Amino acid sequence: MKTRNVLYIVPSANIGGAETFIQHCAKFHKKYKPVFALLRDGVLAEWLKTNNFEYHIAPHPPRIRNFISQMQCISWLKQLVKQYDINLIHSNMAYAALFGGTLSKLTNIAHLWFQHGPASGLIDSLAGHLPHKYLLVNSKYTLQSQLLLEKKFPQFLKPNRKTQLFQLGVDLDEIKNVEQNLNKEIEIKKLGLNPNIPIAGMVCRLQEWKGVHIFIQAIELAQKKRPIQGVVWGGLDSFTESQKYKKDLERQINDKKIPVTLCGPTMTPLKQYGLLDIVVNASITPEPFGLSIIEGMCMGAWPIMPDEGGPLEIYQNCKMGSLFKAKDASDLADKILNFEKADREKIKLKAHSLFNAQKSIEHLESIFDSILTTNNQK
C-alpha cells in the first residue's frame, strides 16, 4: 500500500501539550508519512532535526496583522504540498487552521484541525468557518467552548464537518526509558529537597492562568499542619506579563519563607514527574485538557486537579485522584494533606491503560482513512 503524506501545520515550536502531540505524531505514524511545517523556529524544530523527521521552518514567519507575511506563508505551504505530493492537511490549533483552511480551498486537499484550546477568541471562531472535514478536540469542555464561539459568525458559512473527541496520550516507551535511568533520591537531593518528605509539584508555563500562586499558597497552608514541600518547573514566554508573574511568585515564596522551589523550564517533564508524590494542576481558568495530570499519573504521582474543564473529565474517566474547588487554595491544601499514598504501580497501570500515545495515533490514522475514503467516493 502506498504511503500517504500528511502536511502538519504547526504554529508554535515551543514544547507544550499541543507540541507534545506533534512529537507523538512524528514517532508513531505508520500508514502515513508526516511532513511538519513550522510557522516559528524553536526547540520542537531541534527535536525533529535530532530524530531525523521531515520538517521545514517558514522562511517568513506570518504575522496576524501583516497581510503580506500571510500570503508569503500560504505560498510556501503550497510549495510543500507540491514537493511532497500531500494527501491531507492537518492544522495544529486555530491559528494554524487559518492557513490550513485557506490552503485547502486553494489546493482542493482535505483539511482537519485540532483545537487543543483554550478556545477563547476571534481566531478560534474564524478557524471554525474555514474549510475543514474534521474538528478534533481534547475534551467536551473544549468542544463546548469552540461551538459557543462559532455562533458569533453566520452559521451558513460553517463547513459541513464532523467533530471528534480525541484522547491524548503519553509515550509509554519514553516512560520506560526514564524509569530505567532515574535515581529518584539523588535527583531530589540535587534540588535541595528532602527525599523523606512528600513532594507536590507542577510542570507548566509561568502564566497567571496556570494558578502557580494558588499552589504556593496551598503549600503555605498545608505545611503548617505537616511537613510538605513543593516544586514548580516552569518556562517563561516572551511577554512582559510572564516575567512579572515570575517575580511575583518569587516574592510570594521569599516573603513568607514557603517551602516551594521554583525551577526553570524542563525538556524532560516525565523525569520531573517521577520525583513527585503529588502532581497538581491549579489552573484558575478552566484547563482545556490537562496533559500534566496524565503525564504525572503515568509516572506514578497522585493527581490533584480543579473541579472544572478538561481535568474534571480526566477525573471522571480514570476515577483516580482528588478534585479541589477551583481557585480555592485552602481546599487545595486540604487535598494535599489528605492525599492517598496509593501504590504508585497501581496509578501507573491505570494511566497507561487509558492514555497510550501510540493507540492515540492509531485512532488518528483511522480518522485520516475515513476522510480520504469519503473524498475518493465523491
Protein Blocks (a to p, Z undefined) as FASTA:
>chain_A
ZZdddddddfbfcdcfklmmmmmmmmmomkbccddddfbgcjklmmmmmnopacdddfba
cdfklmklmmmmmmmmmmmmmmnopabdcdedjklmmmmmmmmmmnopacddddebjafb
fklmmmmmgccfbdcdfbfklmmmmmmmmmmpcfklpccdddddddddddfklmmmmmmm
pcfklmmmmnopafkbccddddddddfklommmmmmmmmmmmmmoccdddddddddfbfk
lmmmmmmmmmmmmmnopabddddddfblmlmmmmpmbdcdfbfbdcfklpmlmmmmmnop
acdddfehjllmmmmmnopajdddehilklmmmmmmmpccddfklmmmmmmmmmcfklmm
mmmmmmmmmmmmmmmmZZ
